[in-house]
């Protein structure tokens, strides 16, 4: 549960930061390319940041790696 919490919190932090940085990011709709570009960018950055954290959290308790 701790690994999921850290992973989700990191993804949300990155997503909110991207929305804050990109001009008018909160005004676009799902039918506009900027929405998908911003989503892909934020998920890509979040993935790069969360993988090492998740690996560390799992390495602390190898039992969780089997579930």
C-alpha positions as a Python dict, from the first residue, in 0.01 Angstrom:
ca = {
    (1, 'X'): (0, 0, 0),
    (2, 'X'): (285, 239, 75),
    (3, 'X'): (434, 183, -271),
    (4, 'X'): (103, 264, -439),
    (5, 'X'): (60, 575, -225),
    (6, 'X'): (404, 709, -315),
    (7, 'X'): (354, 624, -683),
    (8, 'X'): (12, 786, -708),
    (9, 'X'): (119, 1094, -512),
    (10, 'X'): (419, 1141, -742),
    (11, 'X'): (206, 1105, -1055),
    (12, 'X'): (-49, 1354, -925),
    (13, 'X'): (224, 1600, -829),
    (14, 'X'): (380, 1581, -1176),
    (15, 'X'): (41, 1606, -1349),
    (16, 'X'): (-58, 1913, -1146),
    (17, 'X'): (281, 2074, -1208),
    (18, 'X'): (248, 2021, -1585),
    (19, 'X'): (-103, 2168, -1577),
    (20, 'X'): (33, 2468, -1388),
    (21, 'X'): (326, 2520, -1630),
    (22, 'X'): (142, 2473, -1962),
    (23, 'X'): (-59, 2786, -2046),
    (24, 'X'): (-438, 2731, -2042),
    (25, 'X'): (-394, 2360, -1969),
    (26, 'X'): (-711, 2356, -1761),
    (27, 'X'): (-917, 2504, -2044),
    (28, 'X'): (-853, 2236, -2307),
    (29, 'X'): (-1089, 1945, -2369),
    (30, 'X'): (-1015, 1580, -2444),
    (31, 'X'): (-1077, 1645, -2814),
    (32, 'X'): (-781, 1883, -2839),
    (33, 'X'): (-425, 1761, -2908),
    (34, 'X'): (-279, 1974, -2626),
    (35, 'X'): (-475, 1768, -2373),
    (36, 'X'): (-318, 1444, -2498),
    (37, 'X'): (27, 1600, -2534),
    (38, 'X'): (16, 1725, -2176),
    (39, 'X'): (-112, 1391, -2049),
    (40, 'X'): (161, 1197, -2232),
    (41, 'X'): (426, 1438, -2105),
    (42, 'X'): (312, 1421, -1743),
    (43, 'X'): (276, 1041, -1744),
    (44, 'X'): (617, 1001, -1907),
    (45, 'X'): (786, 1220, -1646),
    (46, 'X'): (594, 1052, -1365),
    (47, 'X'): (698, 709, -1489),
    (48, 'X'): (1066, 806, -1489),
    (49, 'X'): (1036, 945, -1136),
    (50, 'X'): (828, 666, -982),
    (51, 'X'): (1010, 358, -1113),
    (52, 'X'): (1320, 406, -891),
    (53, 'X'): (1099, 488, -592),
    (54, 'X'): (887, 177, -648),
    (55, 'X'): (1195, -42, -693),
    (56, 'X'): (1337, 90, -365),
    (57, 'X'): (1012, 35, -179),
    (58, 'X'): (980, -322, -311),
    (59, 'X'): (1345, -401, -233),
    (60, 'X'): (1285, -315, 132),
    (61, 'X'): (1038, -603, 155),
    (62, 'X'): (1091, -868, -118),
    (63, 'X'): (768, -1045, -17),
    (64, 'X'): (570, -772, -200),
    (65, 'X'): (743, -843, -531),
    (66, 'X'): (558, -1175, -561),
    (67, 'X'): (205, -1030, -555),
}
